[in-house]
Amino acid sequence: MTEKLKYLSCRLILCAGAGILLLFSALMLLWILCLRYGLGIFAVLFLTLAAVGYCCFVFRWLLIPYRETKKIYEQFVMGYVLKDLFHLRHPLTPESDRAVLLLNEMIDKNHLINVSKKQAEYLALQNQINPHFLYNTLEGIRSEALLAGLDSIAEMTEALATFFRYTISQVENLVTLEDELANIENYYYIQQFRFGDKLALHIEYEHDDELDELEILQFRLPKLTLQPIVENSIYHGIERKIGKGNLVIRICVSDERLRIRISDDGMGMTEEKLKLLNEKLRRLALDEVQEESGKKGGIALVNVNNRIKLLFGEEYGIIFYSREGAGTDVLISLPLVRE
């Protein structure tokens, strides 16, 4: 209790509560005197109604706005919102409002995005390999394979070189959906050398008559958004499944949003694990991404989610839907960005 009293908000609430308690105690005393000694009942009734009206006014004009502002602060501390803190409808004081606006000017969002991009570059490759050395080595392997007549090895090496070239080159803010899907198809081609016919990939489009597939492919999104999710679906869903696994990417344009749903019919996950994962993705976690030993999946899903929220806002991002033994759906929500 002593710890809470150091906050002025707690002191104000305590004083307001004490004031209301004293007010109603005085009214109760007046009612007792009125009923016992026959004092003017209309005057006491008027004071009672005035007190009730005052309490309603305080509740609507002060308590409800205070709760709204307090909730936004709590969500900011927990990492759920960022922009809402800088657009409070009911600031506590003029000084606190100016302090928050000054904080908004001081935060370098571009720096946060660049940090997230560097995390993506690092986690995508897992170590500091010189890209030119990697490309030259893979090209050398491909040439030797062709000379030896090992066409399948040459094709796989070429696909791997293309994948790494896309992955570890400069992670630009936005690329076209066409580029992202081409990278996914190349990644799927590489995975087929391991899984063979066990893994099937399908890409579907859902849109109205105003758009065609070529226009949809020109919408832009953060680079390396899809591959980490596809990789997660393969390793945590389909790989452990007995029999053939299907991976479906559905692209939907509606309500000024680009929605990409990546579905697998793999192992799924428990309700508890699903809840914890979505809770983690709801937050805008700006701390460093740390690798978890023995965990596959390429770029961390949290990092991909952070980049989406930093670039476009907290209303966008990634949500998981899953049932154990039935598969998992991952919904990516993005704004429609054409340039």
Secondary structure by P-SEA (a helix, b strand, c coil): cccccccaaaaaaaaaaaaaaaaaaaaaaaaaaaaaccccaaaaaaaaaaaaaaaaaaaaacaaaaaaaaaaaaaaaacccccccccccccccaaaaaaaaaaaaaccaaaaaaaaaaaaaaaaccccccaaaaaaaaaaaaaaaaaacaaaaaaaaaaaaaaaaaacccccccccaaaaaaaaaaaaaaaaaaccccbbbbbbbbbcccccaaaaaaccccccccaaaaaaaaaacccccccbbbbbbbbbbcccbbbbbbbbccccccaaaaaaaaaaaacccccbbbbcccccccccaaaaaaaaaaaccccbbbbbbbccccbbbbbbbbccccc
